[in-house]
Amino acid sequence: MSDTKNTSRSRGRPRRFDADEGVATAQQLFHARGYDAVSVADMTEALGINPPSFYAAFGSKAGLYARVLDRYAATGAVPLADLLRPDQPVAECLAAVLEAAARQYVADPVATGCLVVEGTRCDDPGARDAACAAQAHAEAVIRAFIAARHPEAADRMTDFVSSTMSGLSAKARNGLDADRLLAIARMAGRAVAQELSGKAG
């Protein structure tokens, strides 16, 4: 006896492609391999769609990457808004940012480092510009936080924190483990505290 209910379901329309799920899958691919190493063919295979559907959903590989960067900012990046607290000393908050980066950059052994930082070095100009803009936004958040209490130190401390985070990302991509990354972050945190010592906040 045939199962008419199951037969009917099998003849129905296929499940509609979920673009948000596609962005999540693309984020994993870009983070693990780097923007340049992921082709549109890789994407369509991973997403289970054909090229026309890919372009209809995302416009281009760069368009998909821009959406990935937005998703990463909301779900995967170091949570600056939570760590840069106006009721806490600036040095402690910056140290917390560095330690969070050290932990987060090796949290997924397949997708190490920072998606944004690594994207700033990709070959595609449009993708590189998008990643650089995301990095500049994060730096602006850090700079504004420091400037509220240490305006004279805001630029150099932002440069130091951003450079340290870039270094942590590169070392994570090269296989440095969490303990060694944390040791670097804590050393940098002590340098921040020393630089800001004797200043209010």
MIDOSE-1310 file (N, C-alpha, C; in nm, 2 decimals, decimal comma, always signed):
residues 201
msdt	+0,08/-0,12/+0,00/+0,00/+0,00/+0,00/+0,09/+0,12/+0,00; +0,06/+0,21/-0,09/+0,15/+0,33/-0,11/+0,11/+0,44/-0,01; +0,21/+0,52/+0,03/+0,19/+0,63/+0,12/+0,16/+0,75/+0,04; +0,04/+0,78/+0,02/+0,00/+0,90/-0,07/+0,05/+1,03/-0,01
knts	+0,05/+1,04/+0,12/+0,09/+1,16/+0,19/+0,24/+1,19/+0,16; +0,32/+1,09/+0,17/+0,47/+1,11/+0,14/+0,49/+1,13/-0,01; +0,41/+1,06/-0,09/+0,43/+1,08/-0,24/+0,39/+1,22/-0,28; +0,29/+1,27/-0,22/+0,25/+1,41/-0,25/+0,36/+1,51/-0,21
rsrg	+0,42/+1,48/-0,09/+0,52/+1,57/-0,04/+0,64/+1,57/-0,13; +0,68/+1,45/-0,18/+0,80/+1,44/-0,26/+0,78/+1,51/-0,40; +0,65/+1,52/-0,44/+0,63/+1,59/-0,57/+0,60/+1,74/-0,55; +0,60/+1,79/-0,43/+0,58/+1,93/-0,41/+0,70/+2,01/-0,45
rprr	+0,69/+2,14/-0,42/+0,80/+2,23/-0,46/+0,92/+2,21/-0,36; +1,04/+2,23/-0,41/+1,15/+2,21/-0,33/+1,16/+2,32/-0,22; +1,23/+2,29/-0,11/+1,24/+2,40/-0,01/+1,31/+2,52/-0,07; +1,26/+2,63/-0,04/+1,31/+2,76/-0,09/+1,44/+2,79/-0,03
fdad	+1,53/+2,84/-0,11/+1,67/+2,88/-0,06/+1,66/+2,99/+0,04; +1,72/+2,97/+0,15/+1,72/+3,07/+0,26/+1,85/+3,16/+0,25; +1,84/+3,28/+0,21/+1,95/+3,37/+0,19/+2,03/+3,39/+0,32; +1,96/+3,40/+0,43/+2,03/+3,42/+0,56/+2,12/+3,30/+0,59
egva	+2,07/+3,18/+0,57/+2,15/+3,06/+0,59/+2,27/+3,06/+0,50; +2,24/+3,11/+0,38/+2,35/+3,12/+0,28/+2,46/+3,21/+0,32; +2,43/+3,32/+0,38/+2,53/+3,42/+0,43/+2,61/+3,35/+0,55; +2,54/+3,28/+0,63/+2,61/+3,21/+0,74/+2,71/+3,11/+0,69
taqq	+2,67/+3,03/+0,59/+2,76/+2,93/+0,53/+2,88/+3,00/+0,46; +2,85/+3,11/+0,39/+2,95/+3,19/+0,32/+3,05/+3,25/+0,42; +3,00/+3,29/+0,54/+3,09/+3,34/+0,64/+3,19/+3,24/+0,68; +3,15/+3,12/+0,70/+3,24/+3,01/+0,74/+3,34/+2,99/+0,64
lfha	+3,30/+2,98/+0,51/+3,39/+2,96/+0,40/+3,50/+3,07/+0,39; +3,45/+3,20/+0,39/+3,54/+3,31/+0,37/+3,64/+3,31/+0,49; +3,59/+3,29/+0,61/+3,67/+3,29/+0,73/+3,78/+3,18/+0,73; +3,74/+3,06/+0,69/+3,83/+2,95/+0,69/+3,93/+2,96/+0,58
rgyd	+3,89/+3,00/+0,46/+3,99/+3,00/+0,35/+4,04/+3,13/+0,30; +3,97/+3,24/+0,34/+4,01/+3,37/+0,29/+3,93/+3,40/+0,16; +3,90/+3,53/+0,14/+3,81/+3,57/+0,03/+3,86/+3,53/-0,10; +3,99/+3,54/-0,13/+4,04/+3,51/-0,26/+4,04/+3,37/-0,30
avsv	+4,04/+3,28/-0,20/+4,05/+3,14/-0,22/+3,91/+3,07/-0,24; +3,81/+3,15/-0,22/+3,67/+3,10/-0,24/+3,61/+3,15/-0,37; +3,58/+3,06/-0,46/+3,52/+3,09/-0,59/+3,37/+3,09/-0,58; +3,31/+3,15/-0,68/+3,16/+3,14/-0,69/+3,12/+2,99/-0,70
admt	+3,20/+2,91/-0,77/+3,16/+2,77/-0,79/+3,17/+2,70/-0,65; +3,26/+2,74/-0,57/+3,27/+2,69/-0,43/+3,14/+2,72/-0,35; +3,10/+2,85/-0,37/+2,98/+2,90/-0,30/+2,85/+2,82/-0,35; +2,84/+2,81/-0,47/+2,71/+2,75/-0,52/+2,71/+2,60/-0,48
ealg	+2,82/+2,54/-0,48/+2,83/+2,40/-0,43/+2,79/+2,39/-0,28; +2,85/+2,48/-0,20/+2,82/+2,48/-0,06/+2,68/+2,51/-0,03; +2,62/+2,60/-0,10/+2,49/+2,65/-0,08/+2,38/+2,56/-0,15; +2,42/+2,48/-0,24/+2,33/+2,39/-0,31/+2,24/+2,46/-0,40
inpp	+2,29/+2,57/-0,47/+2,22/+2,64/-0,57/+2,30/+2,66/-0,70; +2,23/+2,70/-0,80/+2,31/+2,72/-0,93/+2,35/+2,86/-0,94; +2,44/+2,90/-1,03/+2,49/+3,03/-1,04/+2,38/+3,14/-1,06; +2,28/+3,12/-1,15/+2,18/+3,22/-1,16/+2,11/+3,25/-1,03
sfya	+2,08/+3,15/-0,95/+2,02/+3,17/-0,82/+2,11/+3,24/-0,73; +2,24/+3,21/-0,74/+2,34/+3,28/-0,65/+2,34/+3,43/-0,68; +2,35/+3,46/-0,81/+2,36/+3,61/-0,85/+2,22/+3,68/-0,82; +2,11/+3,60/-0,84/+1,98/+3,67/-0,80/+1,97/+3,70/-0,65
afgs	+2,03/+3,61/-0,57/+2,02/+3,63/-0,43/+2,12/+3,73/-0,37; +2,24/+3,74/-0,43/+2,35/+3,82/-0,37/+2,41/+3,92/-0,47; +2,38/+3,92/-0,59/+2,44/+4,01/-0,69/+2,57/+3,98/-0,74; +2,66/+3,94/-0,65/+2,80/+3,91/-0,68/+2,87/+3,85/-0,56
kagl	+2,99/+3,80/-0,58/+3,07/+3,74/-0,47/+3,10/+3,86/-0,37; +3,13/+3,97/-0,42/+3,16/+4,09/-0,34/+3,03/+4,13/-0,26; +2,92/+4,12/-0,33/+2,79/+4,16/-0,26/+2,76/+4,06/-0,14; +2,79/+3,94/-0,17/+2,77/+3,84/-0,06/+2,87/+3,87/+0,05
yarv	+3,00/+3,90/+0,02/+3,10/+3,93/+0,12/+3,06/+4,05/+0,21; +3,00/+4,15/+0,15/+2,95/+4,26/+0,23/+2,85/+4,22/+0,33; +2,76/+4,13/+0,29/+2,66/+4,08/+0,38/+2,72/+3,99/+0,49; +2,83/+3,92/+0,45/+2,90/+3,84/+0,55/+2,96/+3,93/+0,66
ldry	+3,02/+4,04/+0,61/+3,09/+4,14/+0,70/+2,99/+4,19/+0,80; +2,87/+4,22/+0,75/+2,76/+4,28/+0,84/+2,72/+4,17/+0,94; +2,71/+4,05/+0,90/+2,67/+3,94/+0,99/+2,78/+3,92/+1,09; +2,91/+3,92/+1,05/+3,02/+3,90/+1,14/+3,02/+4,01/+1,25
aatg	+3,00/+4,13/+1,20/+3,00/+4,24/+1,30/+2,89/+4,22/+1,41; +2,78/+4,16/+1,37/+2,67/+4,14/+1,47/+2,69/+4,01/+1,55; +2,76/+3,91/+1,50/+2,76/+3,78/+1,56/+2,89/+3,72/+1,59; +3,00/+3,77/+1,52/+3,13/+3,70/+1,54/+3,24/+3,79/+1,58
avpl	+3,23/+3,92/+1,57/+3,34/+4,01/+1,60/+3,36/+4,03/+1,75; +3,47/+4,07/+1,79/+3,49/+4,11/+1,93/+3,39/+4,21/+1,97; +3,31/+4,18/+2,08/+3,20/+4,27/+2,12/+3,24/+4,40/+2,18; +3,28/+4,50/+2,10/+3,33/+4,62/+2,16/+3,23/+4,69/+2,25
adll	+3,11/+4,69/+2,20/+3,00/+4,76/+2,28/+2,99/+4,71/+2,42; +3,01/+4,58/+2,44/+3,00/+4,51/+2,57/+3,13/+4,53/+2,66; +3,24/+4,55/+2,59/+3,37/+4,55/+2,66/+3,42/+4,69/+2,69; +3,38/+4,79/+2,61/+3,42/+4,93/+2,63/+3,32/+5,00/+2,71
rpdq	+3,33/+4,99/+2,84/+3,23/+5,03/+2,94/+3,27/+5,17/+3,00; +3,19/+5,27/+2,99/+3,23/+5,40/+3,04/+3,24/+5,40/+3,19; +3,19/+5,30/+3,26/+3,20/+5,30/+3,41/+3,32/+5,22/+3,46; +3,41/+5,18/+3,36/+3,53/+5,10/+3,40/+3,65/+5,18/+3,35
pvae	+3,77/+5,16/+3,41/+3,89/+5,22/+3,37/+3,92/+5,19/+3,22; +3,97/+5,29/+3,15/+4,00/+5,27/+3,01/+4,10/+5,15/+2,98; +4,21/+5,15/+3,06/+4,31/+5,05/+3,04/+4,25/+4,91/+3,06; +4,17/+4,89/+3,16/+4,11/+4,76/+3,19/+4,02/+4,72/+3,07
claa	+3,94/+4,81/+3,02/+3,86/+4,78/+2,91/+3,94/+4,74/+2,78; +4,04/+4,81/+2,75/+4,12/+4,78/+2,64/+4,19/+4,65/+2,65; +4,24/+4,62/+2,78/+4,30/+4,49/+2,80/+4,19/+4,38/+2,78; +4,07/+4,40/+2,82/+3,97/+4,30/+2,80/+3,94/+4,28/+2,65
vlea	+3,95/+4,39/+2,57/+3,93/+4,37/+2,43/+4,04/+4,28/+2,37; +4,16/+4,31/+2,41/+4,27/+4,23/+2,36/+4,26/+4,08/+2,40; +4,22/+4,06/+2,52/+4,21/+3,92/+2,57/+4,09/+3,85/+2,50; +3,99/+3,92/+2,48/+3,87/+3,86/+2,40/+3,91/+3,83/+2,26
aarq	+3,99/+3,92/+2,20/+4,04/+3,89/+2,06/+4,12/+3,76/+2,06; +4,22/+3,75/+2,16/+4,30/+3,63/+2,16/+4,22/+3,50/+2,17; +4,12/+3,51/+2,26/+4,03/+3,39/+2,27/+3,95/+3,36/+2,15; +3,89/+3,46/+2,09/+3,80/+3,45/+1,98/+3,87/+3,41/+1,86
yvad	+3,99/+3,45/+1,84/+4,06/+3,42/+1,71/+4,10/+3,27/+1,70; +4,09/+3,20/+1,81/+4,12/+3,05/+1,80/+4,00/+2,97/+1,85; +3,88/+3,03/+1,86/+3,77/+2,96/+1,91/+3,72/+2,86/+1,82; +3,73/+2,89/+1,69/+3,70/+2,79/+1,58/+3,83/+2,75/+1,52
pvat	+3,87/+2,62/+1,54/+4,00/+2,58/+1,48/+4,00/+2,58/+1,33; +3,89/+2,58/+1,27/+3,88/+2,58/+1,12/+3,89/+2,72/+1,06; +3,83/+2,82/+1,14/+3,82/+2,96/+1,10/+3,89/+3,05/+1,20; +4,02/+3,05/+1,19/+4,10/+3,12/+1,29/+4,12/+3,27/+1,25
gclv	+4,17/+3,35/+1,34/+4,19/+3,49/+1,31/+4,07/+3,57/+1,30; +4,08/+3,69/+1,26/+3,97/+3,78/+1,24/+3,93/+3,79/+1,10; +3,80/+3,77/+1,07/+3,75/+3,77/+0,93/+3,78/+3,91/+0,87; +3,76/+4,02/+0,94/+3,78/+4,15/+0,89/+3,93/+4,18/+0,87
vegt	+4,01/+4,16/+0,97/+4,15/+4,18/+0,95/+4,21/+4,11/+0,84; +4,18/+3,98/+0,82/+4,23/+3,90/+0,71/+4,18/+3,95/+0,58; +4,06/+4,00/+0,58/+4,00/+4,06/+0,46/+4,07/+4,18/+0,41; +4,13/+4,26/+0,50/+4,20/+4,38/+0,45/+4,32/+4,35/+0,37
rcdd	+4,36/+4,23/+0,36/+4,48/+4,19/+0,28/+4,44/+4,11/+0,15; +4,31/+4,10/+0,12/+4,27/+4,02/+0,01/+4,31/+4,10/-0,12; +4,31/+4,03/-0,23/+4,35/+4,09/-0,36/+4,24/+4,17/-0,43; +4,11/+4,13/-0,41/+4,00/+4,19/-0,47/+3,98/+4,33/-0,41
pgar	+3,99/+4,44/-0,49/+3,98/+4,58/-0,44/+3,85/+4,61/-0,37; +3,74/+4,56/-0,43/+3,61/+4,59/-0,36/+3,59/+4,52/-0,23; +3,63/+4,40/-0,22/+3,63/+4,32/-0,09/+3,72/+4,38/+0,01; +3,84/+4,42/-0,04/+3,94/+4,48/+0,05/+3,89/+4,61/+0,11
daac	+3,83/+4,69/+0,02/+3,78/+4,82/+0,07/+3,67/+4,80/+0,17; +3,58/+4,70/+0,15/+3,48/+4,67/+0,24/+3,53/+4,63/+0,38; +3,64/+4,54/+0,38/+3,70/+4,50/+0,50/+3,77/+4,61/+0,57; +3,84/+4,70/+0,49/+3,91/+4,81/+0,55/+3,81/+4,91/+0,61
aaqa	+3,69/+4,93/+0,55/+3,59/+5,01/+0,61/+3,54/+4,96/+0,74; +3,52/+4,82/+0,75/+3,47/+4,76/+0,87/+3,58/+4,78/+0,98; +3,70/+4,76/+0,94/+3,81/+4,78/+1,04/+3,82/+4,93/+1,09; +3,80/+5,02/+1,00/+3,80/+5,16/+1,03/+3,69/+5,20/+1,13
haea	+3,58/+5,13/+1,11/+3,46/+5,16/+1,20/+3,50/+5,11/+1,34; +3,55/+4,99/+1,35/+3,59/+4,94/+1,48/+3,69/+5,03/+1,55; +3,79/+5,08/+1,47/+3,89/+5,17/+1,53/+3,83/+5,30/+1,57; +3,73/+5,35/+1,50/+3,66/+5,47/+1,54/+3,59/+5,45/+1,67
vira	+3,53/+5,33/+1,69/+3,46/+5,31/+1,82/+3,57/+5,31/+1,93; +3,68/+5,24/+1,91/+3,78/+5,24/+2,02/+3,84/+5,38/+2,04; +3,86/+5,45/+1,94/+3,92/+5,59/+1,95/+3,83/+5,68/+2,03; +3,70/+5,67/+2,00/+3,60/+5,76/+2,07/+3,59/+5,72/+2,21
fiaa	+3,60/+5,59/+2,25/+3,60/+5,55/+2,38/+3,72/+5,60/+2,46; +3,84/+5,59/+2,40/+3,96/+5,65/+2,47/+3,95/+5,80/+2,48; +3,91/+5,86/+2,37/+3,91/+6,01/+2,37/+3,82/+6,07/+2,47; +3,72/+6,00/+2,51/+3,63/+6,06/+2,61/+3,70/+6,09/+2,74
rhpe	+3,81/+6,01/+2,77/+3,88/+6,04/+2,90/+4,03/+6,07/+2,88; +4,08/+6,03/+2,76/+4,22/+6,05/+2,74/+4,24/+6,10/+2,60; +4,19/+6,22/+2,57/+4,19/+6,27/+2,43/+4,34/+6,28/+2,37; +4,43/+6,31/+2,46/+4,57/+6,32/+2,41/+4,63/+6,19/+2,37
aadr	+4,57/+6,08/+2,42/+4,63/+5,95/+2,39/+4,55/+5,87/+2,29; +4,44/+5,92/+2,24/+4,34/+5,84/+2,17/+4,40/+5,78/+2,04; +4,47/+5,86/+1,96/+4,52/+5,82/+1,83/+4,63/+5,71/+1,85; +4,73/+5,73/+1,94/+4,83/+5,64/+1,95/+4,79/+5,51/+2,02
mtdf	+4,70/+5,52/+2,12/+4,65/+5,40/+2,18/+4,56/+5,32/+2,09; +4,48/+5,39/+2,01/+4,40/+5,31/+1,91/+4,49/+5,24/+1,81; +4,59/+5,31/+1,76/+4,69/+5,24/+1,67/+4,75/+5,12/+1,74; +4,79/+5,13/+1,86/+4,85/+5,02/+1,93/+4,76/+4,90/+1,95
vsst	+4,64/+4,93/+1,99/+4,54/+4,82/+2,01/+4,50/+4,76/+1,88; +4,48/+4,84/+1,77/+4,45/+4,78/+1,64/+4,56/+4,70/+1,59; +4,68/+4,75/+1,60/+4,80/+4,68/+1,55/+4,82/+4,54/+1,63; +4,79/+4,55/+1,76/+4,80/+4,43/+1,84/+4,70/+4,32/+1,79
msgl	+4,58/+4,37/+1,77/+4,47/+4,28/+1,73/+4,51/+4,22/+1,59; +4,56/+4,30/+1,50/+4,60/+4,25/+1,37/+4,71/+4,14/+1,38; +4,81/+4,17/+1,47/+4,91/+4,07/+1,50/+4,86/+3,94/+1,56; +4,76/+3,95/+1,65/+4,70/+3,83/+1,71/+4,63/+3,75/+1,61
saka	+4,56/+3,82/+1,51/+4,49/+3,75/+1,41/+4,59/+3,68/+1,32; +4,70/+3,74/+1,28/+4,80/+3,68/+1,19/+4,86/+3,56/+1,26; +4,89/+3,57/+1,39/+4,95/+3,46/+1,46/+4,85/+3,34/+1,48; +4,73/+3,38/+1,50/+4,62/+3,27/+1,51/+4,61/+3,20/+1,38
rngl	+4,62/+3,27/+1,27/+4,61/+3,20/+1,14/+4,73/+3,11/+1,12; +4,84/+3,15/+1,18/+4,97/+3,07/+1,16/+4,98/+2,96/+1,26; +4,87/+2,94/+1,35/+4,87/+2,82/+1,44/+4,91/+2,84/+1,58; +4,93/+2,97/+1,62/+4,96/+2,99/+1,76/+4,84/+2,96/+1,85
dadr	+4,86/+2,89/+1,96/+4,75/+2,85/+2,04/+4,70/+2,96/+2,13; +4,59/+2,93/+2,20/+4,52/+3,03/+2,28/+4,61/+3,08/+2,40; +4,68/+2,99/+2,46/+4,77/+3,03/+2,57/+4,87/+3,13/+2,53; +4,93/+3,11/+2,42/+5,04/+3,20/+2,37/+4,98/+3,33/+2,32
llai	+4,86/+3,32/+2,26/+4,80/+3,45/+2,22/+4,75/+3,53/+2,34; +4,70/+3,46/+2,44/+4,66/+3,53/+2,56/+4,78/+3,60/+2,63; +4,90/+3,53/+2,63/+5,02/+3,59/+2,69/+5,06/+3,72/+2,62; +5,04/+3,72/+2,48/+5,07/+3,84/+2,41/+4,97/+3,95/+2,44
arma	+4,84/+3,91/+2,45/+4,74/+4,01/+2,48/+4,76/+4,07/+2,62; +4,79/+3,99/+2,71/+4,81/+4,04/+2,85/+4,94/+4,13/+2,86; +5,04/+4,09/+2,79/+5,16/+4,18/+2,78/+5,12/+4,31/+2,72; +5,04/+4,31/+2,61/+5,00/+4,44/+2,55/+4,91/+4,51/+2,65
grav	+4,82/+4,44/+2,72/+4,74/+4,51/+2,82/+4,82/+4,58/+2,93; +4,93/+4,52/+2,97/+5,01/+4,59/+3,07/+5,08/+4,71/+3,01; +5,11/+4,71/+2,88/+5,17/+4,82/+2,82/+5,07/+4,93/+2,81; +4,94/+4,90/+2,78/+4,84/+5,00/+2,78/+4,82/+5,07/+2,91
aqel	+4,82/+4,98/+3,02/+4,80/+5,04/+3,15/+4,92/+5,13/+3,19; +5,04/+5,09/+3,15/+5,15/+5,17/+3,18/+5,15/+5,31/+3,11; +5,10/+5,30/+2,98/+5,09/+5,42/+2,90/+4,99/+5,52/+2,96; +4,88/+5,46/+3,01/+4,78/+5,55/+3,06/+4,79/+5,57/+3,22
sgka	+4,89/+5,52/+3,28/+4,91/+5,53/+3,42/+4,92/+5,68/+3,46; +4,86/+5,72/+3,57/+4,87/+5,85/+3,62/+4,77/+5,95/+3,56; +4,69/+5,89/+3,46/+4,59/+5,98/+3,40/+4,45/+5,93/+3,46; +4,36/+6,02/+3,47/+4,23/+5,99/+3,53/+4,16/+5,90/+3,44
g	+4,08/+5,80/+3,50/+4,00/+5,71/+3,42/+4,07/+5,59/+3,38
